[in-house]
Amino acid sequence: MKTIINRKLREKLLVPNNFIMTQNNLIKWTILCILLYLPAIAQSQTDSVNLRITTLNSFTRESIMSTITFMDNDSTILKTDTIKRYSEWLKFHYLWTTLPYRPSYILKAESEGYEPTFINVTMKKGEKKRILKDILMNRDVSFMLNEVTVKASKIRMVYDGDTITYNAQAFKLSNGSLLDDLVRSLPGVELDDNGVISVNGEKISELLVNGRNFFKGEPIVALRNLPAYYVDKIKSYHKVTKYRQFLYGDSVKADANKDPLVMDVILKRDYNEGWIANAEAARGTDALYLYRLFAMRYTKHSGLFAYGNMNNINDAQSATRSGTWGNNKWKEGLSSYKIGGINFNWDDKITKSELDTKLKVSYYDGKLEQKISTDTYLAGGDNYARAHSFNEDKTTDVNWDAEFTYPGRDTNLYFKFRPYFNYSRRRNNGFNHTVNMDASPFESYIGATVDSVFSGAYDMESIINLQETNFFNKTDKTEWGGSFNGSWKYMTGKAISFTFSSRSVSDKNTLWSIDGIKYNQDKKKLDDDLRNNYSDVPSSSSNINASISSKLLESSRSFMDLTLKYDFGINSTSNKRNLYRLDTFIAGDSRYGSLGHIPSTSDSLQRTIDIKNSFNTSISEYSHRIS
């Protein structure tokens, strides 16, 4: 059947006049049109992007309904839409929107009571869908003032070369703030819990007060004791070392590569001298106590501080120039401490010589008791071990050191002298009892088995073996020495340097011990192997070192130095260990003697010496080196 198309329709379809369409031709024509239209559909899909947007309060993270304006790179507005939809599951408002594809977009979020917020979105090639990060919006806190009075503000910091000067009066701190609170508030300054200060990432080597190293090596003292209102200004700069000033004169300029970075705290004139003191006292149950005292007197050219700490709560802290006391190394058991110290430092305002000396005396009394129960299950038979140990340690320490520096002002000689002396006295005694059994014992309290076995009131049937150790130790150690460093300047920047140091150590150590192990082989009687040992272990050492050197070449940029040096050293050590088996000496009715006692005559003592386990060594070394 033929279908005739009228003239007008044929003209609209642009069909030739002589074209007559059959049903099959109509189907083919329709398919062709569809095929031609599919690329257009695909193209329209790749030219659009789906975005999901959410806006939140920047502080509370509360979901906000807002209006979003979408723009391309040249700020041409593409579309404006509003976030209204709400997700019950996610509990926030959101918007899904379709935009014509652009490599990047600019989004502007607006909501009443909030500041307008802009974000940039960059699309990946071929990306059709994106869930954007939450847009955080800030509250609009602007308001109208009835009347405004403008006052000049204080300058907080000033740069002058590499020197930074902070005006302490420009920083508002709470009442009672100390120097560490002020330092933490300075721009670019960091302060950790150990008192280490950094300025713009570079660590401070010294904390000065009015230009002098009052708190030598311990800046935490000033940080935690000086009130912030004492301070007028704080400066940070590279300070020429005294040795470089000696070599090159007062006109030498600071070098950031060679000189340390320091922080100088300038006090107000009214606080250049003063006292700082604090004390603590506490009592508790079971006769526990704690007493502390810290006091310090400082002037422009001297300082004196003393501290004390007495307690029986395992607190071994020392003030070490810090009113807040240093870190504590806790020990096991019950411990009591008596610690005291004094420190004095002084510098001469004319020669700039410095003296720093400190003395510390401490006494420690510690007791540690342990009771241990161990059950081991084995295929060949179970093992049950019980142990009881006790240790008492009493130690006295005396430590003194000093440092005197003569900076060679107006002379050709520079030197530094550092002597020191240490003494330690220790008395240590205790016991350790261990029992091994093949049957689980019944105990009415912890340690009951060990107590009954070593008192002889326990059934021998289940005992495998037992071990016993009783000991008493005496140690006296003395150490002293010092160092001397000096330089003689023969021309500007050139000097001959010499050093001398010595150290001597004497250690006297004696140990009494009764060690025994008993085996229950026939389940009726314990066969024992008991030894009463006495050890005399003295040792000593000494060393002397000296050197002389001269720097022949020093580059201006510090990438190469040439120094000629000669070193000389003498080292000597002496060690002895005399082991005596006192159980081989029978005095009266006692086979083993008693702990802490030795035969009354040297001949009797020498009869008990264990030659195979005794020794005596002595070594001396002499060294020369040219470099």
Buried (B, 14 or more C-beta within 10 A) or exposed (E): EEEEBEEEEBEEEEBEEEEEBEEEEEEEEEEEEEEEEEEEEEEEEEEEBEBEBBBBBBEEEEBBBBBBBBBBEEEEEEEEBBBEEEEEEEEBBBBEBEBEBBEEBBBBBBBEEBBEBEBEBEBEEEEEEBEBEBBBBEEEEEEEEEEEEEEEEEEBBEEEEEEBBBBBEEBEBEEEBBBBBBBBBBEEBBBEEEBEBBBEEBEBBBBBBBEBBBBBEBBBBBBBBBBBBBBBBBBBBBBBBBBBBBBBEEEBEBBEEEBBBBBBBBBEEEBBEBEBEBEEEEEEEEEEEBBBBBBBBBEBBBBBBBBBBBBBBBBBBBBBBBBBBBEEEEBEBBBBBBBBBBBBBBBEEEEBBBBBBBBBBBBBBBBBEEBEBEEEEEEEEEBBBBBBBBBBBBBBBBBBBBBBBBBBBEEEEBBBBBBBBBBBBBBBBBBBBBBBBBEEBEBEEEBBBBBBBBEEEBEEEBBBBBBBBBBBBBBBBBBBBBBBBBBBBEEEEEBBBBBBBBBBBBBBBBBBBBBBBBBBEEEEEBEEEEBBBBBBBBBBBBBBBBBBBBBEEBEEEEEEEEEEBBBBBBBBBBBBBBBBBBBBBEBEEEEBBEBEBBBEEEEEBEEBBBEEEBEEEEEEEEEEEEE
